[in-house]
Amino acid sequence: MNLRALLAALTGRQPSKEVAKERLRLVLVHDRASVAPEFLDKIKEEMIAVISKYMEIDESNTVINMHHAEGTAVLEANLAVKKIKRSVNT
Amino acid sequence: MGEVIVITSGKGGVGKTTTTANLGVGLVLAKKKVVLIDADIGLRNLDVVMGLENRIVYDLVDVVEGHCRVKQALIRDKRFENLFLLPAAQTRDKNAVSPEQMKKLSLELKEEYDFILVDCPAGIEQGFRNAIAGADRALIVTTPEVSAVRDADRIIGLLEAAEIKTFHLIINRLRPEMVKRGDMLDIDDILEILAIDLIGVIPDDEKIIISTNRGEQVAANANDSPAGKAYTNIVRRLLGETVPIMDFYQNQSFFSRLKKFIGLGG
């Protein structure tokens, strides 16, 4: 670290390169995580079809999205279950 | 059998055309037969960069539509007899060519030439899809700026999706003095963010503008400019040689290091 960087650190003002790097990192996390909405709709449709065999799903209360957390992509699905079919236990 | 290399970037104005022209010259100086294809239909520029704008008779669209044979459309360079240009059409749009036609043309040219360099248009639409269709490998050009690096990341994703397996990064217009004072992304910063292999770094060099003004390439006289030398190094790496990346931060005297420590630049 040179004196200028040290001064920058002390005054809380980062060198512009560090700002650029940080902004890039954030924007790329977002860019890389964004998936076409049609693609997610298709996954949602098929998931509901599979799960509906066993449970009754409230489709209007179903949310599916994709995001990044700690370096990995996470596919998050929240499905509201109306009731579990009796036949599952038999 | 030759190799088709597409030079791409996503963002416009980062130096794709200049890079295409210089790598072409460098490869010819390394005794290769080279065709440069300008795939930027409607906005052709490789012809003026090469200084061949007055010699165009037929263009890429004429070739794919069968109005002429490939040989008739290829323009021989003024200085290098093994360097050819296939210019883009200026009065058509990007839909005048299809990816299938580009693949067919690439296969035909590979029979006779060692390298086919395709100068890709900016953007990620049809023009980009055409340009990468016949490519065996890709070179992604970026500059040390947030917008250019971001677009490069997007392009890498699209190349992966298109199953182009070999691609490398070229960092263009690096300004070592700005990097030194912490005001420009450094080579390592960009590589860390993009996680891709580097094939070369071109320093910002006013000789590029001077030679482009004349329709000449810095790679023709590699020892006259840092950029010319850097392009020649990329050519050697393309041909399989191991050449270290230039040290842009060398020649630091004790005094300049002292100045740097105090923060007076240098």
Contacts between the chains, C-beta under 8 A, distances in Angstrom:
chain1	res1	chain2	res2	distance
A	2	B	260	5.7
A	2	B	261	5.2
A	2	B	262	7.5
A	2	B	263	5.4
A	3	B	261	6.1
A	3	B	262	5.3
A	3	B	263	4.2
A	4	B	181	6.9
A	4	B	182	7.2
A	4	B	263	3.0
A	5	B	182	6.1
A	5	B	263	7.6
A	7	B	263	6.9
A	8	B	182	7.6
A	15	B	181	7.6
A	15	B	182	3.1
A	15	B	183	6.4
A	16	B	182	7.1
A	16	B	183	4.9
A	17	B	179	7.4
A	17	B	182	5.0
A	17	B	183	5.9
A	17	B	184	5.9
A	17	B	185	5.6
A	17	B	186	7.1
A	17	B	189	7.0
A	18	B	182	7.2
A	20	B	145	7.7
A	20	B	146	5.2
A	20	B	185	5.5
A	21	B	185	6.4
A	21	B	189	5.3
A	21	B	193	7.1
A	23	B	146	5.9
A	24	B	146	5.3
A	24	B	149	5.7
A	24	B	150	6.4
A	24	B	185	7.9
A	24	B	193	5.6
A	25	B	193	6.5
A	27	B	146	7.6
A	27	B	150	5.8
A	28	B	150	6.6
A	28	B	153	5.4
A	28	B	193	6.7
A	31	B	150	6.8
A	31	B	153	6.6
A	31	B	154	6.5
A	32	B	153	7.4
A	32	B	157	7.3
